[in-house]
Amino acid sequence: MRTLLASLAVSLVTLVVGCDDGKAKVKAAGDKVDQVVDKLDRDEAAQHLTTARAALAQNTDPAEACSWVASHPEATELKRLCSFDVPMRHATLAVTMAEKARAEQPQAPTLTECQSDEWTKAKAKLDRDHGSDAAWTALAARWTKLCPPM
């Protein structure tokens, strides 16, 4: 779609340059193309946000939407979902599994669930990007209680 818009913009500029007052018309045409591209980006971001929310609701990862947001940081709501909600879901699942294991084995000195790669990955992202968020610090405290650092 962007390629089509770029081709259209080049064609439009080529046509306008031959006219009197070409610079103003070229600028106006460029502004209109920018507006169209911005609208396409907003529409695409909205679609990815909808898809990502649906994926989270179904307990699946919105990988495609989150890979798209990496190159479109202006999509702030989607960026927040990908940088916070997704890793929080992974971390919450890890804590829930550790809590269940602790309830089943209250005297166990260590739990296999405390060796969670999902927890480790989510923790790294959340500490880096949302270290002071109250929801994250509360979840991290639950984990530390279940799986104290060695």
Beta strands, then each sheet from edge to edge (+ up, - down):
end
